[in-house]
Amino acid sequence: MEKKMFVTITGIGHYYGEKPFEIGTVVRLRKEFDNEYDDEAIMVEMPYIGKVGYIANGYKTIAKGTMSAGRLYDKIANIAFARVMFVFGSTVIAEVLEDDIIIRGKVFDDIEIKVEWD
């Protein structure tokens, strides 16, 4: 990725609200191929919790300066990761991490993920 990509995580009120989101937390982005409402749905997951929201894909839910799920969809693999940067009420902004970043320390299902901070 050449330019930093930021996304809005939406729908958090349907799951655990803002409670699990802390600045610096790494979340997994997973394309949800069987979503009946959105062909470009990207689910947001956290270790041990599961689904915590979706990448916003509608003009009413996308924070200014962030990418929609539709714009991001073809730029990531089926699974990608993002780091929470800002939390404000029901709005969470995350930076999509580059593919070559080594991730350590958290467990998503059977995949060990490690995060190296600067």
Contacts in CASP RR format, 6 or more apart in sequence:
PFRMAT RR
TARGET T0000
AUTHOR 0000-0000-0000
METHOD contacts of the structure
MODEL  1
MEKKMFVTITGIGHYYGEKPFEIGTVVRLRKEFDNEYDDEAIMVEMPYIG
KVGYIANGYKTIAKGTMSAGRLYDKIANIAFARVMFVFGSTVIAEVLEDD
IIIRGKVFDDIEIKVEWD
1 75 0 8 1.000
1 96 0 8 1.000
1 98 0 8 1.000
1 99 0 8 1.000
4 95 0 8 1.000
4 96 0 8 1.000
5 67 0 8 1.000
5 72 0 8 1.000
5 75 0 8 1.000
5 95 0 8 1.000
5 96 0 8 1.000
6 65 0 8 1.000
6 66 0 8 1.000
6 67 0 8 1.000
6 85 0 8 1.000
6 93 0 8 1.000
6 94 0 8 1.000
6 95 0 8 1.000
6 96 0 8 1.000
7 29 0 8 1.000
7 55 0 8 1.000
7 56 0 8 1.000
7 66 0 8 1.000
7 67 0 8 1.000
7 69 0 8 1.000
7 72 0 8 1.000
7 82 0 8 1.000
7 93 0 8 1.000
7 94 0 8 1.000
7 96 0 8 1.000
8 55 0 8 1.000
8 56 0 8 1.000
8 61 0 8 1.000
8 62 0 8 1.000
8 63 0 8 1.000
8 66 0 8 1.000
8 91 0 8 1.000
8 92 0 8 1.000
8 93 0 8 1.000
9 21 0 8 1.000
9 27 0 8 1.000
9 44 0 8 1.000
9 52 0 8 1.000
9 53 0 8 1.000
9 54 0 8 1.000
9 55 0 8 1.000
9 56 0 8 1.000
9 84 0 8 1.000
9 91 0 8 1.000
9 92 0 8 1.000
9 93 0 8 1.000
9 94 0 8 1.000
10 53 0 8 1.000
10 54 0 8 1.000
10 55 0 8 1.000
10 56 0 8 1.000
10 61 0 8 1.000
10 90 0 8 1.000
10 91 0 8 1.000
11 53 0 8 1.000
11 54 0 8 1.000
11 61 0 8 1.000
11 90 0 8 1.000
12 18 0 8 1.000
12 21 0 8 1.000
12 52 0 8 1.000
12 53 0 8 1.000
12 90 0 8 1.000
12 92 0 8 1.000
13 90 0 8 1.000
14 53 0 8 1.000
15 51 0 8 1.000
15 52 0 8 1.000
15 53 0 8 1.000
16 49 0 8 1.000
16 52 0 8 1.000
17 52 0 8 1.000
17 90 0 8 1.000
18 87 0 8 1.000
18 89 0 8 1.000
18 90 0 8 1.000
18 92 0 8 1.000
20 46 0 8 1.000
20 49 0 8 1.000
20 52 0 8 1.000
21 52 0 8 1.000
21 84 0 8 1.000
21 87 0 8 1.000
21 92 0 8 1.000
22 84 0 8 1.000
22 87 0 8 1.000
23 84 0 8 1.000
23 85 0 8 1.000
23 86 0 8 1.000
23 87 0 8 1.000
24 83 0 8 1.000
24 84 0 8 1.000
24 85 0 8 1.000
24 117 0 8 1.000
25 46 0 8 1.000
25 83 0 8 1.000
25 84 0 8 1.000
26 81 0 8 1.000
26 82 0 8 1.000
26 83 0 8 1.000
26 84 0 8 1.000
26 97 0 8 1.000
26 103 0 8 1.000
26 106 0 8 1.000
26 113 0 8 1.000
26 115 0 8 1.000
27 44 0 8 1.000
27 45 0 8 1.000
27 46 0 8 1.000
27 52 0 8 1.000
27 81 0 8 1.000
27 82 0 8 1.000
27 83 0 8 1.000
27 84 0 8 1.000
27 94 0 8 1.000
28 44 0 8 1.000
28 45 0 8 1.000
28 46 0 8 1.000
28 79 0 8 1.000
28 80 0 8 1.000
28 81 0 8 1.000
28 108 0 8 1.000
28 113 0 8 1.000
29 42 0 8 1.000
29 43 0 8 1.000
29 44 0 8 1.000
29 45 0 8 1.000
29 55 0 8 1.000
29 76 0 8 1.000
29 79 0 8 1.000
29 80 0 8 1.000
29 81 0 8 1.000
29 82 0 8 1.000
29 96 0 8 1.000
30 42 0 8 1.000
30 43 0 8 1.000
30 45 0 8 1.000
30 78 0 8 1.000
30 79 0 8 1.000
31 41 0 8 1.000
31 42 0 8 1.000
31 43 0 8 1.000
31 73 0 8 1.000
31 76 0 8 1.000
31 78 0 8 1.000
31 79 0 8 1.000
32 38 0 8 1.000
32 41 0 8 1.000
32 42 0 8 1.000
32 43 0 8 1.000
32 54 0 8 1.000
35 41 0 8 1.000
38 54 0 8 1.000
38 57 0 8 1.000
38 69 0 8 1.000
40 57 0 8 1.000
40 69 0 8 1.000
40 70 0 8 1.000
40 73 0 8 1.000
41 54 0 8 1.000
41 55 0 8 1.000
41 57 0 8 1.000
41 69 0 8 1.000
42 54 0 8 1.000
42 55 0 8 1.000
42 57 0 8 1.000
42 69 0 8 1.000
42 72 0 8 1.000
42 73 0 8 1.000
42 76 0 8 1.000
43 51 0 8 1.000
43 53 0 8 1.000
43 54 0 8 1.000
44 51 0 8 1.000
44 52 0 8 1.000
44 53 0 8 1.000
44 54 0 8 1.000
44 55 0 8 1.000
44 82 0 8 1.000
44 94 0 8 1.000
45 51 0 8 1.000
45 52 0 8 1.000
45 108 0 8 1.000
46 52 0 8 1.000
47 106 0 8 1.000
47 107 0 8 1.000
47 108 0 8 1.000
47 113 0 8 1.000
48 107 0 8 1.000
54 69 0 8 1.000
55 68 0 8 1.000
55 69 0 8 1.000
55 72 0 8 1.000
56 62 0 8 1.000
56 63 0 8 1.000
56 66 0 8 1.000
56 68 0 8 1.000
56 69 0 8 1.000
57 68 0 8 1.000
57 69 0 8 1.000
57 70 0 8 1.000
58 68 0 8 1.000
62 68 0 8 1.000
63 91 0 8 1.000
63 93 0 8 1.000
66 93 0 8 1.000
67 96 0 8 1.000
72 96 0 8 1.000
76 96 0 8 1.000
77 99 0 8 1.000
80 96 0 8 1.000
80 97 0 8 1.000
80 99 0 8 1.000
81 96 0 8 1.000
81 97 0 8 1.000
81 101 0 8 1.000
81 103 0 8 1.000
81 113 0 8 1.000
82 94 0 8 1.000
82 95 0 8 1.000
82 96 0 8 1.000
82 97 0 8 1.000
83 94 0 8 1.000
83 95 0 8 1.000
83 97 0 8 1.000
83 115 0 8 1.000
84 92 0 8 1.000
84 93 0 8 1.000
84 94 0 8 1.000
85 93 0 8 1.000
85 94 0 8 1.000
85 95 0 8 1.000
86 92 0 8 1.000
86 93 0 8 1.000
87 93 0 8 1.000
97 103 0 8 1.000
101 116 0 8 1.000
102 114 0 8 1.000
102 116 0 8 1.000
103 113 0 8 1.000
103 114 0 8 1.000
103 115 0 8 1.000
103 116 0 8 1.000
104 112 0 8 1.000
104 113 0 8 1.000
104 114 0 8 1.000
104 115 0 8 1.000
104 116 0 8 1.000
105 112 0 8 1.000
105 113 0 8 1.000
105 114 0 8 1.000
105 115 0 8 1.000
106 113 0 8 1.000
106 114 0 8 1.000
106 115 0 8 1.000
107 113 0 8 1.000
END
